[in-house]
Amino acid sequence: MSAAAGYARDGVVHLPGFLTPELVATLAEGVERDLAEPGPLAISMAPDDGSGRFVEDFCRWVDIPEYRHVAEASGMGAVAADLMASRQVRLFHDHMLVKEAGSSIRTPWHQDQPYYCIDGSQTVSFWIPLDPVSRTAAPEFVAGTHGGPWFMPRSFLAGSALVFDEGALEEVPDVEADRSAWPILGWEMQPGDAVAFNMLTLHAAGPADTRRRAVSFRLIGDDVTYAPRPHRTSPPFPGIEDELEPGDAMAVDRLFPLLCG
């Protein structure tokens, strides 16, 4: 089965060796720059149990040239166009995630798109590790959930409602209560591998047994449009309401650069 067929069926596909060793090294340089000079959206969490911290940062491609270089030089735009069956592909945002060795922090089951200011089905995220990742520490996905419904976006720590009003969307199902009831996919990964997944595909990740640096590139296709939400999105795009009307295509090059098409 082709990657595009697997993506259409499951909402996720594993792409071994997605980046060359040279681009892996470049992306790693970008992550270290990001950690040393975090942006205004960066979050650092240290668990109460004293285990390793978790750090994430968003929307740094303007400030971290390594991120933009990898997005453009890797050919991910053309791969995304094939996976999404889209003529054009734009970079929506980058997302750096680092779990230090021994971090007990779990990423709970969630979808990405409900946190965002976009509607549409032609979406893909490339999650790319820069360190070897065991199956237990790697992201895992519930196949087929990219077809909907949308689940309520909540704070990972406090569990409070985000973006939408409380009760506006269905709650995330309790996958952990009976994992055997769900078609869960996941892979052991090496530096430069990628998993490509739809922004509605339900996913989670376990604690880190070793240091786990990764960058996600979120890409959008032809049918994606601007959709204001009742509350602040994650990440926010300050001033976007001055550039786009509800239902507009995301064709603002300074915010969402064209990668293909």
Secondary structure, 3 states (H helix, E strand, C coil): CCHHHHHHHHCEEEECCCCCHHHHHHHHHHHHHHHHCCCCCCEEECCCCCCCCEEEEECCCCCCHHHHHHHHHCCHHHHHHHHHCCCCEEEEEEEEEEECCCCCCCEEEECCHHHCCEECCCEEEEEEECCCECCCCCEEEECCHHHCCCECCECCCCCCECCCCCCCCECCCCHHHHHHHCCEEECCECCCCEEEECCCCCEEECCCCCCEEEEEEEEECCCCEECCCCCCCCCCCCCHHHHCCCCCECCCCCCCCEEEC
